[in-house]
Amino acid sequence: MKNTSKTKVNTLQTKRFVIRKSLIGKNTVVVFTNHKGDKCEYNHDVVYNQLKDKFESMPCFAKYSSYTNSKNLPKFVRDLEVIM
């Protein structure tokens, strides 16, 4: 018997890079256009899982349950080999 179930991918259109506690485990692809007009796309869980310790240690993440950057993908995310 074949298992034909597919994992659902949610897409979130936003105006900034964002990692939110409420999106963890939701298999969400985030799409935003940076201030230069470049389209940025990443899988929230893939990025979060690689940088979990970094996000969890940030005061903003503890206080607001999120990390955002309105200009571009942060350098530490751009340096990752896999973001999708």
C-alpha atoms as an extended CHARMM CRD file, in Angstrom:
* protein
*
        84  EXT
         1         1  MET       CA              0.0000000000        0.0000000000        0.0000000000  PROA      1               0.0000000000
         2         2  LYS       CA              1.2510000000        3.4600000000       -0.8760000000  PROA      2               0.0000000000
         3         3  ASN       CA              1.1520000000        6.3120000000        1.5670000000  PROA      3               0.0000000000
         4         4  THR       CA             -0.0560000000        9.2420000000       -0.5250000000  PROA      4               0.0000000000
         5         5  SER       CA             -0.3600000000       11.7860000000        2.2810000000  PROA      5               0.0000000000
         6         6  LYS       CA              1.6100000000       14.9440000000        1.7360000000  PROA      6               0.0000000000
         7         7  THR       CA              2.8920000000       17.3530000000        4.3310000000  PROA      7               0.0000000000
         8         8  LYS       CA              0.9950000000       20.6150000000        4.1190000000  PROA      8               0.0000000000
         9         9  VAL       CA              3.1290000000       23.7060000000        3.6140000000  PROA      9               0.0000000000
        10        10  ASN       CA              1.7300000000       27.0310000000        4.7690000000  PROA      10              0.0000000000
        11        11  THR       CA              2.8850000000       30.2540000000        3.1320000000  PROA      11              0.0000000000
        12        12  LEU       CA              3.1510000000       33.5410000000        5.0110000000  PROA      12              0.0000000000
        13        13  GLN       CA              3.5530000000       36.8050000000        3.0750000000  PROA      13              0.0000000000
        14        14  THR       CA              5.1470000000       39.4610000000        5.2500000000  PROA      14              0.0000000000
        15        15  LYS       CA              7.0790000000       42.7260000000        5.0260000000  PROA      15              0.0000000000
        16        16  ARG       CA             10.0820000000       41.4830000000        7.0280000000  PROA      16              0.0000000000
        17        17  PHE       CA             12.1770000000       38.4840000000        8.0410000000  PROA      17              0.0000000000
        18        18  VAL       CA             10.4910000000       36.8860000000       11.0370000000  PROA      18              0.0000000000
        19        19  ILE       CA             10.9860000000       33.9480000000       13.3890000000  PROA      19              0.0000000000
        20        20  ARG       CA              8.0350000000       33.4650000000       15.7770000000  PROA      20              0.0000000000
        21        21  LYS       CA              7.4670000000       30.9020000000       18.4990000000  PROA      21              0.0000000000
        22        22  SER       CA              3.8790000000       30.5700000000       17.2540000000  PROA      22              0.0000000000
        23        23  LEU       CA              5.1440000000       29.3730000000       13.8280000000  PROA      23              0.0000000000
        24        24  ILE       CA              7.4800000000       26.6560000000       15.1390000000  PROA      24              0.0000000000
        25        25  GLY       CA              6.4330000000       23.2550000000       13.8230000000  PROA      25              0.0000000000
        26        26  LYS       CA              3.8560000000       24.6750000000       11.3890000000  PROA      26              0.0000000000
        27        27  ASN       CA              5.9560000000       23.9700000000        8.2400000000  PROA      27              0.0000000000
        28        28  THR       CA              5.6260000000       27.5770000000        7.0940000000  PROA      28              0.0000000000
        29        29  VAL       CA              7.4250000000       29.1190000000        4.1360000000  PROA      29              0.0000000000
        30        30  VAL       CA              7.8760000000       32.8480000000        4.7220000000  PROA      30              0.0000000000
        31        31  VAL       CA              8.0600000000       35.1650000000        1.7010000000  PROA      31              0.0000000000
        32        32  PHE       CA              8.9620000000       38.8480000000        1.8900000000  PROA      32              0.0000000000
        33        33  THR       CA             10.4100000000       41.5530000000       -0.3160000000  PROA      33              0.0000000000
        34        34  ASN       CA             13.3510000000       43.3940000000        1.2180000000  PROA      34              0.0000000000
        35        35  HSD       CA             13.9550000000       47.1540000000        0.9840000000  PROA      35              0.0000000000
        36        36  LYS       CA             15.9530000000       46.6840000000       -2.2570000000  PROA      36              0.0000000000
        37        37  GLY       CA             13.0100000000       44.9060000000       -3.8900000000  PROA      37              0.0000000000
        38        38  ASP       CA             14.5890000000       41.4140000000       -3.7090000000  PROA      38              0.0000000000
        39        39  LYS       CA             12.1940000000       38.5660000000       -2.9370000000  PROA      39              0.0000000000
        40        40  CYS       CA             13.3540000000       36.4990000000        0.0440000000  PROA      40              0.0000000000
        41        41  GLU       CA             11.9160000000       33.0680000000        0.7880000000  PROA      41              0.0000000000
        42        42  TYR       CA             12.7850000000       30.6410000000        3.5770000000  PROA      42              0.0000000000
        43        43  ASN       CA             11.3230000000       27.7420000000        5.5310000000  PROA      43              0.0000000000
        44        44  HSD       CA             10.6760000000       28.9870000000        9.0580000000  PROA      44              0.0000000000
        45        45  ASP       CA             11.3240000000       25.6110000000       10.7250000000  PROA      45              0.0000000000
        46        46  VAL       CA             14.5180000000       24.9030000000        8.7580000000  PROA      46              0.0000000000
        47        47  VAL       CA             16.0180000000       28.2590000000        9.7730000000  PROA      47              0.0000000000
        48        48  TYR       CA             14.7770000000       28.0540000000       13.3740000000  PROA      48              0.0000000000
        49        49  ASN       CA             16.0630000000       24.5120000000       13.9310000000  PROA      49              0.0000000000
        50        50  GLN       CA             19.5670000000       25.4220000000       12.7240000000  PROA      50              0.0000000000
        51        51  LEU       CA             19.7450000000       28.5630000000       14.8790000000  PROA      51              0.0000000000
        52        52  LYS       CA             17.5270000000       27.5380000000       17.8020000000  PROA      52              0.0000000000
        53        53  ASP       CA             20.1520000000       28.2710000000       20.4740000000  PROA      53              0.0000000000
        54        54  LYS       CA             20.8350000000       31.7220000000       18.9920000000  PROA      54              0.0000000000
        55        55  PHE       CA             17.1440000000       32.6990000000       18.8760000000  PROA      55              0.0000000000
        56        56  GLU       CA             16.4000000000       31.2750000000       22.3300000000  PROA      56              0.0000000000
        57        57  SER       CA             19.2320000000       33.3420000000       23.8480000000  PROA      57              0.0000000000
        58        58  MET       CA             18.0210000000       36.6540000000       22.3640000000  PROA      58              0.0000000000
        59        59  PRO       CA             16.2600000000       38.9980000000       24.8380000000  PROA      59              0.0000000000
        60        60  CYS       CA             13.7180000000       40.0380000000       22.1690000000  PROA      60              0.0000000000
        61        61  PHE       CA             12.7880000000       36.4110000000       21.5450000000  PROA      61              0.0000000000
        62        62  ALA       CA             12.2450000000       35.8210000000       25.2640000000  PROA      62              0.0000000000
        63        63  LYS       CA             10.2180000000       39.0180000000       25.7090000000  PROA      63              0.0000000000
        64        64  TYR       CA              8.1940000000       39.1470000000       22.4620000000  PROA      64              0.0000000000
        65        65  SER       CA              8.3570000000       35.4860000000       21.3120000000  PROA      65              0.0000000000
        66        66  SER       CA              9.7300000000       36.6540000000       17.9680000000  PROA      66              0.0000000000
        67        67  TYR       CA             12.7380000000       38.0170000000       16.1110000000  PROA      67              0.0000000000
        68        68  THR       CA             12.3270000000       40.3090000000       13.0970000000  PROA      68              0.0000000000
        69        69  ASN       CA             14.4900000000       42.1990000000       10.6280000000  PROA      69              0.0000000000
        70        70  SER       CA             12.7870000000       44.6400000000        8.2700000000  PROA      70              0.0000000000
        71        71  LYS       CA             15.7620000000       45.2900000000        5.9650000000  PROA      71              0.0000000000
        72        72  ASN       CA             16.9620000000       41.8670000000        4.7730000000  PROA      72              0.0000000000
        73        73  LEU       CA             17.7050000000       38.2960000000        5.7540000000  PROA      73              0.0000000000
        74        74  PRO       CA             20.0990000000       38.5680000000        8.7130000000  PROA      74              0.0000000000
        75        75  LYS       CA             23.7160000000       37.7230000000        7.8620000000  PROA      75              0.0000000000
        76        76  PHE       CA             23.6660000000       34.6780000000       10.1400000000  PROA      76              0.0000000000
        77        77  VAL       CA             20.7290000000       33.3510000000        8.0820000000  PROA      77              0.0000000000
        78        78  ARG       CA             22.3040000000       34.2280000000        4.7160000000  PROA      78              0.0000000000
        79        79  ASP       CA             25.3810000000       32.2610000000        5.8280000000  PROA      79              0.0000000000
        80        80  LEU       CA             23.3260000000       29.0560000000        6.2910000000  PROA      80              0.0000000000
        81        81  GLU       CA             23.7120000000       26.4700000000        3.5190000000  PROA      81              0.0000000000
        82        82  VAL       CA             20.0320000000       25.4640000000        3.6230000000  PROA      82              0.0000000000
        83        83  ILE       CA             17.0950000000       27.8020000000        4.2650000000  PROA      83              0.0000000000
        84        84  MET       CA             14.3510000000       25.9630000000        2.3470000000  PROA      84              0.0000000000
